[in-house]
Amino acid sequence: MTSPESPIRTTLEQRAHGVIAHVIINNDRKLNTLNSDLMTVFVAELGRLGQMDDLRAVVLTGAGERAFVGGADITEMADLDPHSARQFITRVHACCHAVRAVPVPVIARIQGFTFGAGLELAAACDLRVAAEGAKFGMPEVKLGIPSVVEAALLPMLIGWGRTRRLLLLGETISAGEAESWGFVEACVPADALDSTIETWIGHLFESGPRAIRLQKALIRQWEDLPLRAAVQAGVDCFAESWRSEEPRLAMKAFLDAQAARKRAR
């Protein structure tokens, strides 16, 4: 467990099936906006978690109820020049990449404002659940800069037309719209965020931990590959899954349970 004063707070929850890491972006006073110091700690912390063999999932959220991540720190950005701007945005990308590189599912627990770099960070997660009052937007063009780095994930999630609406018009959308667009997988009352996540974690625990890791890695490959290569990557992944006993044991348990049900009839 990290210090309460740390810009990134992590709690490790030991379960019978493995560890759930709860990661909190701890900058509530400034709507959990991302500054360089915070981003450096975040990347290091996600890298550390990714090395844990018994890690099953990461739940990522922002401190307080006002924001998931309100964007990048405008106070810091206002003083950038072309060289420092490249360094700053590379740090934003590194945060998103760190999420995508975690070998287990990362679930975004979203409430309040999710703008700019915060929306990109949410897009980098594997699953997203939002409180009904959450707001989403990419307002960078209104500040004289384009939306970049992991904004490139948006067309795969919401399509090109809606991506253009967010990026060119700088619109703010509701959590309900984000769900109907396909950006979040669930829009629920704020007091149902944790129970929804618990249901998802329950589903993860029903699956083989190695299979989940292989599946996430394959999904990442699919995003970058043309169709024929993506299909071949799936063939290779399927073969790789049989290098452990996990498939044999899981299928034997399934067949044994099926046989037991038939005997009970």
N, C-alpha and C positions, 0 to 999 in steps of 0.2 A: 504494500500500500504506500502511495506517495504522500508527501506532506500536504496538508490542507492549503498551504500558501503557494504550492507549486502551480505554474501556469497550466500544467496538465496533471489531473488527479486520476489515479488508477486504483481500482479495487479488484482484487482477484477473488472470485467466489468458487470455492471447491465444491463440486458436485460429484455424485457417485459415478457419473459418466465422463468426468473431466472438468476443466476449468472454464468459467465464463469470466472474461475481463470486462469491467465497466470503466470506460475512459471518458473523463469529463474535461472539456475545454473550459478552463477556469479563468474567464475574464469577464465576469458578469457585469462589472461596472461599465464596461465599454461594449456591451452586447456580444461578448465573446469574439470580438474581431481579432483577426490574425495579424500579429506583428512579427518581426523577424525573430526575436528571442523566443516567443511562444512557439513559432513554427519549428525552430531548431530542436526544442525539447520534444515536440510532438513527433517529429520524424524519428528521433532516437528511441522514444518510448514504443512506438509501433514496431520498430525494428526489433526491440527487445522482446516484445510479446510474440512476434512471429517466430522466434527461436524456441518457444515452449512446445515440447512434444505433446503435452496433455491439454493444450488449448483447444477448445471446441468452438468458441464464438467470441466476438468482441461486440459490445454494445457501446456505440459512440453517441454522446450527447453534449449539450452545452450547459454550463452552470445556470441556475435560476430558471425562471419561466418566461423571460422576455425574448430570448433568442436561442436558436441552435447555434448559428454563427452569422453575425450581422454583416459579414463581408471582410475585406482586408482593411487594415487600419489606415484611414484616410490621412490622419495626422502624419504618419510616416510617409505615405505615398506622395503627399504634397511637396516634399523636398527632393523627390527623385530626379535624376538626370538619365540620359539614355543608358549609361553604363550601370548605374545603381538600379534602374528600372528592370534591366535584364536580370540582375542578381535577385531582386525582390520577387519577381514573378516566377523565377526558377525555384525559389523556396515554396511558393504556393503550389507549384506543380509537384515538388518533392513531397508535400503533405498528402496530396491526392494519390500519388504513386505509392506512398507508404501504406495507405489504406488498401489499395488494390493488390499490393504485394503480400499482405497478411495471408497466410495459406488457408485460413478458415473464414467462414462468412462473417462479414462486418455489417451490423444492423444499425442504421441511423435512427435514433430516437429524437424526433423533431417536434419542437414547439416554439412558438414565437417567430421572429424574423429569420429567414434563411435567404440571404441575399449574396449576389456576387460570388466571391470565393467560397462562401458558405454553401451556396447551391452546388458549386462544383465539387466540394468535399462530399456533400450528400450524394451527388451523382456517382462518385467513386465507390460508394458503399454498395454492398450486394443486395440489401433489402432496406426499405424505408417505410417507417410508420410515422404519421403526422397527427398531431392534435388538431382538432377541428378549427381552432383559431389561428393556426400557423399561416404565415404569409411567405410567398416565394417571388423572387425577381432577380433580374440581371440588369441593374441600372447603370452599368459602367459607362455606356455611351453618353449619359447625362452628366458624367464627370469628365468627359473629354477623352476617354480611353475605350478600346474595344474589349469585349469579353473574350478570353483566350484560354489557353491550356485545357483543363478538363471540361470546359464548355463544349469541346469537341465530342464528348460522350452524349450530348443531348439529342442529336438526331436519331441515335439508336434507341433512345428511350421514349421520345415524344414526337418524332418525325421532323422533317425539315421545315414545314410550314409553321408549326408552333415554336420551333427553335428560332426562326426568323422573327416571330412576334416578340419573344422574350428579349432577344439580343438587339434587334433594330429599334423596337418601340420602347424598350425599357419598362414594359408593363409589370405590374404586381398582380399575382394571381392568388386565389384562396387555396386552402388545403383541399377543398372539395374539387376545385378545378384541377389541381395537381394530381389528384387520384384519377379523375376522368381522363386526363391526358396520358396517364400511365407513368407519371414521374414517381409517385409514391404507390406502394402496394396496398396501403390501408390508410384510411382517414377515420379517426375514432375520437370520442371525447377524451379530454386530457387525462382523466382518471382511469382510462382504459389503456393507456400507452404500455404500461408495464405488463398488464395481463396479456395483451396482444403479443408482446415480445416473448413472454413466457410460453405462450402457445407455440410460437415459431421455434423456440429452443427445444421444446418437447418433441417437435417433429425432427429436428436435427439429431436428437438423442436416439430416435428410432432407427437412424441410419448408421452405417459403418463410418467411423471417423476417417479412415483412409479413403473411402469412397467419396466422402464429402470434399476432402482436400484435392483428390484427383479431379472431381467435377468442377471445382472452382478454377483450378489451373486450366482445364480444358475450355471452359467458358472464356477465360482470358485469351486463350489462343484463337478461339473462334472470332473474337472481335477484330483480330488483325489479319485473318487469312481469307483468301478467296475460297469459294465453296468447295472445290475439289480437294484443296489442301486441308480444309477444315474437316471434311469427312475422313480423310486419311489420318489426321491427328486423333480423331475419335477411335479409329481402329487401333492405333498404337496405344491409346489410353486404356482401352478395354483389355488389351493383352497385358498391359502393365498391372492392372488391378489383380490379375491372377498370380502375381509374384508374392502375395501374402495369402494367409489362410482365411482372410475376412470373407470373401465370396462363398467359399465352401461351407464355412460355419453358418453364415447367414441363410444360405439356401437349404442346408440340412435342417436348421431350426424351423424354417418355413414349411418344408415337407413334413417334418415330424408333427407340427401343429395341425397341418391339413389332415394327416392320417388320424390324429387323435380326435378331430371333429367328426370324421367319418365313423370311427368306432363308437362314438357317443350317440349316434343317431339311432 
